[in-house]
Amino acid sequence: MVIAAVAVVLFCGVGSAAILGWLPTSNATVPAQVSGLPPAPERAPKTAFNDAAQAPQQQSLAQQGQGQLPEQEARQAPCANCGVVESVRAIEHRPKGSGVGAVGGAVLGGLLGNQVGSGHGRQLATVAGAVGGAVAGNQIEGNMKTTHTWDVVVRMDNGTKRTFHNSQQPSWRSGDSVRVVNGQLRSMD
């Protein structure tokens, strides 16, 4: 009988720890790489020979490109309201429990724990069931009342970052080109 009571206590303890997130998991969160940004260029160490060899090439390229600068600038004029989605992040808002779930879970857990063993083992199983049920009931109540919002971070063409808050899941993904119209994101297409 004591073994059954110990098993119930251990089962309730492990279950409560799993629900509360106290047990480690194998799920790793790896940050997503921003797809719109090119990788940083690798730079070779500078030497006097490299500098002397590159100077004439840079001068000739600068002379060739002088006639094309106004044309290129006109095509690449930055859009003040345009940018690229850098990240979309879901935010979970979990309210404090009202206690109804904890009380209901404690009653149910106590009733189930009372079905195990006899004597002191039954008392111990009842208490362990009530505690485990209260924790589980509180977690279930919190999960039922959880709401979500989403933050969309956009790197604007001028280099600044803007965050847009959404109450519904947005359709944007990292790397999408967007335009801001009246404070709302719109597709560039």
C-alpha positions in Angstrom: 0.0 0.0 0.0 2.8 2.4 0.8 4.4 1.7 -2.6 1.1 2.6 -4.3 0.9 5.9 -2.4 4.5 6.7 -3.2 3.8 5.9 -6.9 0.8 8.2 -6.9 2.8 11.0 -5.2 5.7 10.6 -7.8 3.2 10.5 -10.7 1.5 13.7 -9.5 4.8 15.4 -8.9 6.2 14.6 -12.3 2.9 15.5 -14.0 2.8 18.8 -12.2 6.4 19.6 -13.1 5.7 18.7 -16.8 2.6 21.0 -16.9 4.5 23.9 -15.2 7.4 23.5 -17.6 9.9 22.6 -15.0 11.1 19.6 -16.9 13.6 20.1 -19.7 12.5 19.5 -23.2 14.4 18.6 -26.4 12.8 21.4 -28.4 15.4 24.0 -29.1 14.4 27.5 -30.3 16.7 28.5 -33.1 16.4 32.2 -34.2 15.2 32.4 -37.8 17.7 34.0 -40.1 16.5 37.1 -41.9 16.2 36.1 -45.6 16.2 39.6 -47.0 19.7 40.5 -45.8 22.8 39.5 -47.7 25.6 37.8 -45.7 28.4 40.1 -44.5 31.3 40.3 -46.9 34.6 38.8 -45.9 37.5 41.2 -46.0 41.0 40.2 -46.9 43.8 41.6 -44.9 45.1 44.8 -46.4 48.7 45.0 -47.6 50.6 47.7 -49.4 50.7 45.6 -52.6 46.8 45.2 -52.6 46.3 48.9 -52.0 48.6 49.9 -54.9 47.0 47.4 -57.3 43.4 48.5 -56.4 43.9 52.2 -56.6 44.1 52.5 -60.5 41.1 50.1 -60.8 39.0 52.2 -58.4 39.8 55.4 -60.2 38.9 53.9 -63.6 35.6 52.6 -62.2 34.8 55.9 -60.7 35.4 57.7 -64.0 33.2 55.2 -65.9 30.3 55.5 -63.4 30.2 59.3 -63.4 27.8 59.5 -66.3 25.4 56.9 -64.8 25.0 58.3 -61.2 21.9 60.5 -61.7 20.2 57.8 -63.7 20.9 55.2 -61.0 19.8 57.5 -58.1 16.5 58.1 -59.9 15.8 54.4 -60.1 16.9 53.6 -56.6 15.2 56.5 -54.7 14.3 55.2 -51.3 10.6 54.9 -50.5 9.8 56.6 -47.2 7.1 54.1 -46.3 8.6 51.0 -47.7 10.5 48.2 -46.0 11.1 44.5 -45.5 9.5 42.3 -42.8 12.3 41.4 -40.4 10.4 39.1 -38.0 6.9 38.1 -37.0 6.6 37.2 -33.3 3.7 35.7 -31.5 3.1 37.0 -27.9 1.1 34.9 -25.5 -1.0 36.9 -22.9 -1.9 34.6 -20.0 -4.2 36.1 -17.3 -4.0 35.2 -13.7 -6.2 32.3 -12.7 -9.5 33.0 -10.8 -9.1 30.0 -8.6 -12.0 28.0 -10.1 -9.7 25.7 -12.0 -7.5 25.1 -8.9 -10.5 24.3 -6.7 -12.1 22.0 -9.3 -8.8 20.3 -9.9 -8.1 19.9 -6.2 -11.5 18.3 -5.6 -11.2 15.9 -8.5 -7.6 15.0 -7.6 -8.6 14.4 -4.0 -11.4 12.1 -5.1 -9.1 10.2 -7.3 -6.4 10.0 -4.7 -8.9 8.7 -2.1 -9.5 5.7 -4.3 -5.9 4.4 -3.8 -4.8 2.3 -0.8 -6.1 2.3 2.7 -5.1 3.9 6.0 -2.2 6.4 5.9 -1.5 5.6 2.3 -5.0 6.6 1.3 -4.6 9.9 3.2 -1.3 10.6 1.6 -2.7 9.8 -1.9 -5.7 12.0 -1.2 -3.4 15.0 -0.3 -1.1 14.4 -3.2 -4.0 14.1 -5.6 -5.6 17.3 -4.3 -2.3 19.2 -4.7 -1.6 17.8 -8.1 -5.2 18.4 -9.2 -5.0 22.0 -8.0 -1.9 22.7 -10.0 -3.3 21.0 -13.1 -6.6 22.7 -12.8 -4.9 26.1 -12.5 -2.8 25.4 -15.6 -5.8 24.2 -17.6 -7.8 27.3 -16.6 -4.9 29.5 -17.7 -4.5 27.8 -21.0 -8.2 28.2 -21.8 -8.1 32.0 -21.2 -4.8 32.6 -23.0 -4.9 35.2 -25.8 -2.3 35.9 -28.5 -1.1 39.0 -30.3 1.6 39.3 -33.0 4.3 41.9 -33.4 5.6 42.4 -37.0 9.1 44.1 -37.1 9.8 45.9 -40.3 13.2 47.4 -41.3 12.3 50.5 -43.3 14.3 51.5 -46.4 15.8 54.4 -44.5 17.3 51.9 -41.9 14.9 52.4 -39.0 12.8 49.6 -37.5 9.1 49.8 -36.9 6.9 47.4 -35.0 3.3 46.8 -35.9 1.0 45.1 -33.4 -1.8 42.8 -34.6 -4.6 41.1 -32.7 -5.0 38.5 -35.5 -2.2 36.4 -37.0 -0.7 38.3 -39.9 0.1 36.8 -43.3 3.5 38.4 -43.5 6.7 36.3 -43.4 10.3 37.4 -42.9 11.6 38.9 -46.2 8.3 40.1 -47.5 8.4 43.6 -49.1 5.8 45.9 -47.6 4.6 49.5 -47.6 3.0 51.4 -44.7 -0.4 52.9 -45.6 -2.3 54.8 -42.9 -0.4 52.8 -40.2 -1.2 49.4 -41.7 1.1 47.1 -43.7 0.3 46.5 -47.4 2.0 44.4 -50.0 4.4 46.0 -52.4 2.8 44.2 -55.3 
